[in-house]
Amino acid sequence: MNPNLLQNFIQLIADYTGLHIREQDYDSLCKKIFVRIKSLKLSSPEQYYQLLAGQNKTSKDEWEKLIILLTVTETYFFRDRGQLGLLKNVILPEIIKSKMASKEKKIKIWSAGCSTGEEAYSLAIMVQELIPDWQEWDILILGTDINEVALTKAKQGVYSNWSFRLIDRQIQKNYFYEFQGEWQVEEQVKKIVKFGNINLVQDGFPSYIDLILCRNVFIYFEAKHISLVMQKFYNSLLKGGYLMTGHAELYGQPLGKFKVKVLSESLVYQRGQDEQYENYLADSLPIFTDKRMANEKSLEYSLINSISERKISTYYSICDDANKQALLDLKQKFYQDKKHEIAREVTQKNRDLQSSQSDKLLLEAAELFAVKAYTDAIRKAEDFLSLNPKNFRVYNLLAQLYANLGKYERATFYCNQAIEINSASVEPFYLLVNIAEEQGDIEGAKILLKRVIYLDPQEIPAYIELGSLYAAEKNILRAKKMKNIALELLKKLPVDDIIKYKGGIKVSELIEYLEADT
Ligand SMILES: C[S@@+](CC[C@H](N)C(=O)[O-])C[C@H]1O[C@@H](n2cnc3c(N)ncnc32)[C@H](O)[C@@H]1O
């Protein structure tokens, strides 16, 4: 693509979403743009640019589709134990105590950039655990995101075991029930959580909030948009209200009027107690009734933009010496983690988009797969296949697509085709394992997993899966043996390496998960 036009797209995306496209992601961005151009049957990237820049219903609809390709939605329940511990032991008890003292039994918490909802539900569960008579309170946990596919999943509240990888099993049992092999959030939790679409850069914000969590969102943002959103967050909070971001996400950013609190597990940002309350948005702002929201958005937006730039202060000018050292330690500890996490999330998102330009059809199929348009994806993949017979990647993709549609016979057929081309690859074997498990063929699944281990004795996920199968049939000895081999192999790896287990997990996280699973 013409470099000037590419820069225009990058600017347009930043202005609309706040997202910063890094230079190493330019190729991937071009591919995504071309996927949309092809899908819309447009004749040039210029035409697509005009469409996006249009500020009308058609452009809004198209942004919705492009955003699904641009955003990284990785999340899970009770993510980051340190921060969640801080919320449970310090921040939430402080909020609850002050509400009780003022006899105002009302709490409003906002998970901004909530993705598929795990963070919002985790907060709801924590609040219900901390307030025994929560039914007597007016409690609202808002979950908002820009990605409609993620929000649909959040509203459904049905999750696979993988979302629970670091959750206390008792909490899972108390607040979820099994539903067709997955886990459905209990109604009592659901009823205090509401989800809606808020674009942090473009839209108006809700107000009178006690606590905002906006974690793992700013890592993808341009600095200038972080400042804008911070200012809006500030105005959304009640006096004394808290903002928690991911670790090191605001490092080097102007914090406006926020005060920084350095606590053992993380930094948190607070709106001062003694300031003039400046919140001009009505509490009753109907952010979740879409029609009214659409009408009021532009008004709110112009109000928000009219706030003048606040005095810029940095961590260092706010902190005393003791806190400065703590700040440095925290920065060192978390900054490294964050870099790896970004790399992992971005790599995962782009995994299916790494094909060369000539593989557009396959790329489109992978994109359709990502947005769960399985039937359309199959059509594209089969088109690709007719042009490129005997291609491992497409057989593998077709196998996954058919498996997701529950068409196991076709899926098995394509797995076997893939194996025929590359018998050393473990990927199709893992899919066959899933199919065998889905069909209740546990013996078959075990044989396949042993085959994976035979192909590659370092395949940690195979030991873990095999261990789970043994555990399910109460063969504790073998289950333990498999887990121990997995742990032994894991402990030889750098803690930040990513293991291809259920979409990708850091070695340290997987060790924690296995060691916690007794
Ligand atoms: C990695 S997820 C974080 C989920 C959760 N907060 C957590 O920490 O596990 C980042 C989310 O931010 C959302 N996001 C990105 N840009 C946004 C914007 N401008 N407005 C609202 N949400 C946005 C993405 O759609 C994505 O779901």
The ligand as an SDF file (V2000), in Angstrom:
LIG
                    3D

 27 29  0  0  0  0  0  0  0  0999 V2000
   -6.5830   -7.2760   26.4170 C   0  0  0  0  0  0  0  0  0  0  0  0
   -8.2580   -6.7940   26.6300 S   0  0  0  0  0  0  0  0  0  0  0  0
   -8.3000   -6.4330   28.3560 C   0  0  0  0  0  0  0  0  0  0  0  0
   -9.4150   -7.1460   29.0770 C   0  0  0  0  0  0  0  0  0  0  0  0
   -9.4020   -6.9740   30.5900 C   0  0  0  0  0  0  0  0  0  0  0  0
   -9.4870   -5.5870   30.9720 N   0  0  0  0  0  0  0  0  0  0  0  0
   -8.1870   -7.6250   31.2030 C   0  0  0  0  0  0  0  0  0  0  0  0
   -7.2880   -6.9240   31.6640 O   0  0  0  0  0  0  0  0  0  0  0  0
   -8.1280   -8.8630   31.2150 O   0  0  0  0  0  0  0  0  0  0  0  0
   -8.2900   -5.1510   25.9030 C   0  0  0  0  0  0  0  0  0  0  0  0
   -9.6840   -4.7020   25.5330 C   0  0  0  0  0  0  0  0  0  0  0  0
   -9.6760   -3.2940   25.2880 O   0  0  0  0  0  0  0  0  0  0  0  0
  -10.6470   -3.0420   24.2920 C   0  0  0  0  0  0  0  0  0  0  0  0
  -10.4190   -1.7250   23.6720 N   0  0  0  0  0  0  0  0  0  0  0  0
   -9.4320   -1.3560   22.8280 C   0  0  0  0  0  0  0  0  0  0  0  0
   -9.6100   -0.0820   22.4370 N   0  0  0  0  0  0  0  0  0  0  0  0
  -10.7300    0.3690   23.0460 C   0  0  0  0  0  0  0  0  0  0  0  0
  -11.4350    1.6070   23.0340 C   0  0  0  0  0  0  0  0  0  0  0  0
  -11.0240    2.6370   22.3080 N   0  0  0  0  0  0  0  0  0  0  0  0
  -12.5650    1.7030   23.7600 N   0  0  0  0  0  0  0  0  0  0  0  0
  -12.9960    0.6510   24.4850 C   0  0  0  0  0  0  0  0  0  0  0  0
  -12.3820   -0.5460   24.5470 N   0  0  0  0  0  0  0  0  0  0  0  0
  -11.2520   -0.6870   23.8310 C   0  0  0  0  0  0  0  0  0  0  0  0
  -10.4610   -4.2000   23.3340 C   0  0  0  0  0  0  0  0  0  0  0  0
  -11.5830   -4.4010   22.5080 O   0  0  0  0  0  0  0  0  0  0  0  0
  -10.1990   -5.3660   24.2690 C   0  0  0  0  0  0  0  0  0  0  0  0
  -11.3550   -6.1050   24.5290 O   0  0  0  0  0  0  0  0  0  0  0  0
  1  2  1  0
  2  3  1  0
  2 10  1  0
  3  4  1  0
  4  5  1  0
  5  6  1  0
  5  7  1  0
  7  8  2  0
  7  9  1  0
 10 11  1  0
 11 12  1  0
 11 26  1  0
 12 13  1  0
 13 14  1  0
 13 24  1  0
 14 15  1  0
 14 23  1  0
 15 16  2  0
 16 17  1  0
 17 18  1  0
 17 23  2  0
 18 19  1  0
 18 20  2  0
 20 21  1  0
 21 22  2  0
 22 23  1  0
 24 25  1  0
 24 26  1  0
 26 27  1  0
M  CHG  2   2   1   9  -1
M  END
$$$$
